[in-house]
Amino acid sequence: MFDANMKPWVLEVNCLPSLSSSSVFDKQVKTQLIADTFTLIGFRGYDKTAFPNQKKCDGPDADLLGEREDPKFNKSLQMCTLEDMGGCAPQQPADPEEIRDKIQRNFSKTNQKESGSSILDNGAARGPGTGLSGDELFSKDELNIILDLEDEANRLGAFDRIFPLANTASKYYGFMEVKRYQNALYCAWLSTPLDKRRKLITNCQVQYGHGKSKNKNS
């Protein structure tokens, strides 16, 4: 994989990783990995009695995918508006000569310094778009996926998120074959200043009964 500076990175993908422990250190590493993985997934309990008509799979060959429909996602903004707010620029053709020069510089002996700054984010960065104003009223669906995004960031453990981030969301949006509303919403959110994010979340929580509005007479 090449980063923005055409520096090559090797990614190892192991489809059947061994989770057995051959040493104390090995056990510590894999125990933390498994614990962080389950924490990151964020399992949620639910009331099975709320789904009385849900069909059960009768055997290994039963396929219910064709009988299920994705729930409707309520949208409060236009797709094009979100893309503008998120700075979602379309994919631009690269200059071959510029790419060649970057590759040559990265393979030269004078450039041996390792740096992962191009794929890491300290959480304080903002995307290239104008962002949300803070006065929007998200639908419950929109509010839930944004809260999930923020909540997941607090459950990373030893993991590092590489997408979506303020410095990657809008960039990779242009490479996606299917432009999804949720991804455009992420781009707009990550381009929004922190104070406006807090204002928007507070207003939505008050609107939907998860918070308390201020009353001067109380």
Secondary structure, 3 states (H helix, E strand, C coil): CECCCCCECCCCCCCCCCCCCCCHHHHHHHHHHHHHHHHHHCCCCCCHHHCCCCCCCCCCCCCCHHHCCCCCCCCCCCHHHHHHHHCCCCCCCCCHHHHHHHHHHHHCCCCCCCCCCCCCCCCCCCCCCCCCCCCCCCCHHHHHHHHHHHHHHCCCCCCCCCCCCCCCHHHHHCCCCCCCHHHHHHHHHHCCCHHHHHHHHHHHHHHCCCCCCCCCCC
